């Protein structure tokens, strides 16, 4: 006679469902670390918040790499399934973006290590960008409702390359990646706005990805400031105070407006159940914070210092809250489940 226990299927290992989107946590932590580093140099803050946050980011990155490589070795079909998912596919470049961001964060303290991380991140991101865009070009199952702001992720990584690439001496390569990111940011923005206006709203679990809209213009401003010589970033953090040109202003103010627009929707976001996608709030807020602090340095206008402090406080609180909620979710076994 078959017992009920015998007919009950054993639960699948949680590692099988470890999501590649976990690397978005590294992006958020590294982003806020870079934001604090910028604030410390801009305002002469002596407390090293940036260093502590960076070590946390490095630890989370090492853990995520170890877990995902183990998943790849033990459950390769689960990884293949994730790559085939029209939403999860776009989170694979968070791995290369994490490498790029760690390289940026270490640029002033460990330039040799930063260059290695930058080179690995740049090469990997180029491969992932080509792969993802090839899938977009030759797909046979995508529908308009599949697109969401997470599709910006492969694009944003290209715009990040010049931030460390220019001070490391890779000027032309940096322009190459910046051009890719800028072109396809505009293309993707058009498609996503069309989807928002004329099709069904995003599912609740993807609504936090609206904040990714902030990242391309904010990161674009930072990268353009490096490429155009408005502001150098190296071991001495040199600033030439040339002031932003017209294109730099367009990039910055586009990001600032999107931040303001999404801030007015805060009530909607607070009603959303916690998902790992909440980490989409963190990196874009860090990017616009850094951009604002740079605007303060370039213009000397006190308004940008005030906005910068507000944004820095906001992104720090957001990241601390996200760490708390993520730890809660892991403890309650709500992460690494089949529905993630």
C-alpha positions as CSV (number, residue, x, y, z in Angstrom):
1,X,0.0,0.0,0.0
2,X,1.3,3.4,-1.0
3,X,1.6,5.8,1.9
4,X,0.8,9.6,1.6
5,X,4.4,10.3,2.4
6,X,5.5,8.2,-0.5
7,X,3.3,10.0,-3.0
8,X,4.4,13.4,-1.9
9,X,7.1,14.8,-4.1
10,X,10.3,15.9,-2.4
11,X,10.7,19.7,-2.6
12,X,13.2,20.9,-5.2
13,X,16.5,22.3,-4.0
14,X,16.3,26.1,-3.5
15,X,19.6,26.5,-5.3
16,X,17.8,25.4,-8.5
17,X,15.8,28.6,-8.4
18,X,18.5,31.0,-7.3
19,X,17.8,34.0,-9.6
20,X,20.4,35.8,-11.7
21,X,18.5,38.9,-10.7
22,X,20.3,38.5,-7.3
23,X,23.2,40.4,-8.9
24,X,21.0,43.5,-8.9
25,X,21.7,43.6,-5.1
26,X,25.4,44.0,-6.0
27,X,24.5,46.9,-8.3
28,X,22.6,48.7,-5.6
29,X,25.2,48.2,-2.9
30,X,28.1,49.3,-5.2
31,X,26.1,52.2,-6.5
32,X,25.4,53.6,-3.1
33,X,29.0,53.1,-2.1
34,X,30.2,55.1,-5.1
35,X,27.5,57.8,-4.2
36,X,29.0,58.0,-0.7
37,X,32.5,58.2,-2.1
38,X,31.5,61.1,-4.3
39,X,29.8,62.8,-1.3
40,X,32.8,62.3,0.9
41,X,35.1,63.9,-1.7
42,X,32.7,66.7,-2.5
43,X,31.8,67.8,1.1
44,X,34.9,66.6,2.9
45,X,33.1,64.0,5.0
46,X,35.6,62.1,7.1
47,X,33.4,59.0,8.0
48,X,34.2,56.3,5.4
49,X,30.7,55.1,4.6
50,X,31.8,54.2,1.1
51,X,34.4,51.7,2.2
52,X,32.1,49.8,4.5
53,X,29.4,49.6,1.8
54,X,31.9,48.5,-0.8
55,X,33.1,45.6,1.3
56,X,29.5,44.4,1.8
57,X,29.0,44.7,-2.0
58,X,32.2,42.6,-2.6
59,X,31.0,40.0,-0.2
60,X,27.5,39.7,-1.8
61,X,29.1,39.6,-5.2
62,X,31.4,36.7,-4.2
63,X,28.5,34.8,-2.7
64,X,26.3,35.4,-5.7
65,X,29.0,34.2,-8.1
66,X,29.7,31.1,-6.0
67,X,26.0,30.2,-5.8
68,X,25.2,30.8,-9.5
69,X,28.2,28.8,-10.6
70,X,27.1,26.0,-8.4
71,X,23.6,26.3,-9.9
72,X,25.1,26.1,-13.4
73,X,27.1,23.0,-12.5
74,X,24.3,21.2,-10.8
75,X,21.2,22.5,-12.6
76,X,22.2,23.6,-16.1
77,X,18.7,23.2,-17.5
78,X,17.4,25.7,-14.9
79,X,20.0,28.2,-16.2
80,X,19.0,27.5,-19.8
81,X,15.3,28.0,-18.8
82,X,16.2,31.3,-17.2
83,X,18.1,32.5,-20.3
84,X,15.0,31.6,-22.3
85,X,12.7,33.7,-20.1
86,X,12.0,37.1,-21.8
87,X,12.2,38.9,-18.4
88,X,15.1,37.0,-16.7
89,X,17.2,37.2,-19.9
90,X,17.8,40.9,-19.4
91,X,19.1,40.3,-15.9
92,X,22.2,38.3,-17.0
93,X,24.1,41.5,-17.8
94,X,23.8,42.5,-14.1
95,X,26.8,40.2,-13.7
96,X,29.0,42.2,-16.0
97,X,27.6,45.5,-14.7
98,X,28.5,44.4,-11.2
99,X,32.1,43.9,-12.4
100,X,32.1,47.3,-14.0
101,X,30.7,49.0,-10.9
102,X,33.2,47.3,-8.6
103,X,35.9,48.5,-10.9
104,X,34.6,52.0,-10.7
105,X,34.4,51.8,-6.9
106,X,38.0,50.6,-6.6
107,X,39.5,53.0,-9.1
108,X,41.0,55.4,-6.6
109,X,42.1,52.9,-4.0
110,X,43.2,49.9,-6.1
111,X,43.6,51.0,-9.7
112,X,45.3,47.7,-10.8
113,X,42.5,45.6,-9.4
114,X,40.0,48.1,-10.9
115,X,41.5,47.7,-14.3
116,X,41.2,43.9,-14.2
117,X,37.6,44.1,-13.1
118,X,36.8,46.7,-15.7
119,X,38.4,44.7,-18.5
120,X,36.5,41.5,-17.5
121,X,33.2,43.4,-17.1
122,X,33.7,45.2,-20.4
123,X,34.4,42.0,-22.4
124,X,31.6,40.1,-20.7
125,X,29.1,42.9,-21.2
126,X,29.9,43.2,-24.9
127,X,29.3,39.4,-25.3
128,X,26.1,39.6,-23.3
129,X,24.9,42.7,-25.2
130,X,25.4,40.9,-28.6
131,X,23.7,37.8,-27.3
132,X,20.7,39.5,-25.9
133,X,20.2,41.7,-28.9
134,X,20.6,38.6,-31.2
135,X,17.8,37.0,-29.2
136,X,15.7,40.1,-29.6
137,X,16.3,40.1,-33.4
138,X,15.6,36.4,-34.0
139,X,13.0,35.6,-31.4
140,X,9.8,33.7,-32.2
141,X,7.9,34.1,-28.9
142,X,8.2,37.7,-27.6
143,X,5.1,39.8,-27.3
144,X,4.7,43.5,-26.6
145,X,3.6,42.7,-23.0
146,X,7.0,41.0,-22.4
147,X,8.9,44.3,-22.6
148,X,9.5,46.3,-19.4
149,X,12.1,48.7,-18.2
150,X,14.4,45.8,-17.2
151,X,15.2,45.6,-20.9
152,X,17.3,48.7,-20.4
153,X,19.8,46.7,-18.3
154,X,21.9,45.4,-21.2
155,X,21.9,49.0,-22.5
156,X,22.9,50.7,-19.3
157,X,26.0,48.6,-18.9
158,X,27.5,50.0,-22.1
159,X,27.1,53.6,-20.8
160,X,28.9,52.6,-17.6
161,X,32.1,51.6,-19.5
162,X,33.5,55.1,-20.0
163,X,33.3,56.0,-16.3
164,X,36.4,53.9,-15.5
165,X,37.5,53.5,-19.1
166,X,38.5,57.1,-19.6
167,X,40.7,57.5,-16.6
168,X,42.2,54.1,-17.3
169,X,43.2,55.3,-20.7
170,X,40.7,53.5,-23.0
171,X,39.2,56.6,-24.6
172,X,38.2,55.3,-28.0
173,X,36.8,52.1,-26.6
174,X,34.8,54.1,-24.1
175,X,33.3,56.2,-26.9
176,X,32.4,52.9,-28.7
177,X,30.4,51.6,-25.7
178,X,28.9,55.0,-25.0
179,X,27.6,55.3,-28.5
180,X,25.9,51.8,-28.3
181,X,24.2,52.7,-25.0
182,X,23.0,56.1,-26.1
183,X,21.6,54.9,-29.4
184,X,19.7,51.9,-28.0
185,X,18.5,53.8,-24.9
186,X,16.5,56.1,-27.2
187,X,15.2,53.1,-29.2
188,X,14.2,51.2,-26.1
189,X,12.7,54.3,-24.4
190,X,10.4,54.7,-27.4
191,X,9.2,51.1,-27.3
192,X,8.6,51.1,-23.6
193,X,6.7,54.4,-23.6
194,X,4.5,52.9,-26.4
195,X,3.9,49.8,-24.3
196,X,3.0,51.9,-21.2
197,X,0.5,54.1,-23.1
198,X,-1.3,51.6,-25.3
199,X,-1.1,48.2,-23.5
200,X,-1.9,46.7,-20.2
201,X,0.0,48.0,-17.1
202,X,3.1,46.2,-15.8
203,X,2.5,43.2,-13.5
204,X,2.9,44.3,-9.8
205,X,6.2,42.4,-9.4
206,X,7.8,44.4,-12.3
207,X,6.5,47.8,-11.3
208,X,9.8,48.7,-9.4
209,X,11.6,48.4,-12.7
210,X,10.1,51.7,-13.6
211,X,13.0,53.2,-11.6
212,X,15.4,51.8,-14.2
213,X,14.2,54.6,-16.5
214,X,16.3,57.0,-14.4
215,X,19.5,55.1,-15.0
216,X,20.4,55.7,-18.7
217,X,20.3,59.5,-18.6
218,X,21.9,59.7,-15.2
219,X,24.7,57.3,-16.0
220,X,24.9,58.8,-19.4
221,X,25.6,62.2,-17.9
222,X,28.3,60.8,-15.7
223,X,29.9,59.0,-18.6
224,X,29.6,62.0,-20.9
225,X,31.3,64.2,-18.3
226,X,34.3,61.8,-18.4
227,X,34.4,61.5,-22.1
228,X,34.1,65.3,-22.8
229,X,36.6,66.3,-20.2
230,X,34.0,68.2,-18.1
231,X,35.2,66.2,-15.1
232,X,38.1,63.8,-14.7
233,X,38.0,60.9,-12.2
234,X,41.2,59.3,-11.2
235,X,43.4,58.9,-8.2
236,X,43.4,62.7,-7.5
237,X,39.7,63.3,-8.3
238,X,40.5,66.3,-10.5
239,X,37.7,68.6,-11.5
240,X,38.3,71.3,-14.1
241,X,35.1,73.2,-13.3
242,X,34.4,73.8,-17.0
243,X,30.7,73.6,-16.4
244,X,28.2,71.3,-18.2
245,X,27.5,71.8,-21.8
246,X,24.1,71.7,-23.5
247,X,24.1,67.9,-24.1
248,X,25.2,67.2,-20.5
249,X,22.4,69.3,-19.2
250,X,19.9,67.5,-21.3
251,X,21.0,64.1,-20.0
252,X,21.1,65.3,-16.4
253,X,17.7,67.1,-16.4
254,X,16.1,64.1,-18.2
255,X,17.2,61.9,-15.3
256,X,16.1,64.4,-12.7
257,X,12.7,64.8,-14.2
258,X,12.2,61.0,-14.3
259,X,13.2,60.9,-10.6
260,X,10.7,63.6,-9.8
261,X,8.0,61.8,-11.8
262,X,8.5,58.5,-10.0
263,X,8.7,60.2,-6.6
264,X,5.1,61.4,-7.2
265,X,4.1,57.8,-7.6
266,X,5.5,56.7,-4.2
267,X,2.1,55.7,-2.9
268,X,1.7,53.2,-5.6
269,X,5.1,51.7,-5.0
270,X,4.6,51.4,-1.2
271,X,1.5,49.2,-1.8
272,X,3.5,46.6,-3.8
273,X,4.3,43.3,-2.1
274,X,8.1,42.8,-1.6
275,X,9.9,41.1,-4.5
276,X,13.5,40.9,-5.4
277,X,12.7,43.4,-8.1
278,X,12.5,46.1,-5.4
279,X,16.3,46.3,-5.8
280,X,15.5,48.2,-9.0
281,X,15.0,51.2,-6.8
282,X,18.6,51.3,-5.6
283,X,21.1,51.7,-8.5
284,X,19.1,54.3,-10.5
285,X,18.7,56.4,-7.3
286,X,22.4,56.1,-6.7
287,X,23.2,57.1,-10.3
288,X,21.1,60.3,-10.1
289,X,22.6,61.1,-6.7
290,X,26.1,60.9,-8.2
291,X,25.1,63.0,-11.2
292,X,23.6,65.6,-8.9
293,X,26.7,65.9,-6.8
294,X,28.7,66.3,-10.1
295,X,26.3,69.0,-11.2
296,X,27.1,70.8,-7.9
297,X,30.8,70.6,-8.5
298,X,30.4,71.8,-12.1
299,X,28.1,74.7,-11.4
300,X,28.7,75.6,-7.7
301,X,24.9,76.1,-7.3
302,X,23.8,75.3,-3.7
303,X,20.5,73.9,-5.0
304,X,22.3,70.9,-6.4
305,X,24.1,70.3,-3.0
306,X,20.7,70.3,-1.3
307,X,19.1,67.9,-3.9
308,X,22.3,65.8,-3.6
309,X,22.0,65.4,0.1
310,X,18.3,64.6,-0.1
311,X,18.9,61.9,-2.8
312,X,21.9,60.5,-0.8
313,X,19.8,60.2,2.3
314,X,17.0,58.6,0.3
315,X,19.1,56.0,-1.5
316,X,20.9,55.1,1.7
317,X,17.7,54.5,3.6
318,X,16.3,52.6,0.6
319,X,19.3,50.3,0.5
320,X,19.2,49.7,4.2
321,X,15.5,48.9,4.0
322,X,16.1,46.6,1.1
323,X,18.8,44.7,2.9
324,X,16.4,44.2,5.8
325,X,13.5,43.1,3.7
326,X,15.7,40.7,1.6
327,X,17.1,39.1,4.8
328,X,13.5,38.7,6.0
329,X,12.5,37.1,2.7
330,X,15.5,34.7,2.8
331,X,14.7,33.8,6.4
332,X,11.1,33.1,5.4
333,X,12.2,31.1,2.4
334,X,10.5,33.5,0.0
335,X,13.6,33.8,-2.2
336,X,14.8,31.1,-4.6
337,X,11.3,29.7,-5.0
338,X,9.9,28.4,-8.3
339,X,7.8,31.5,-8.9
340,X,10.8,33.9,-8.7
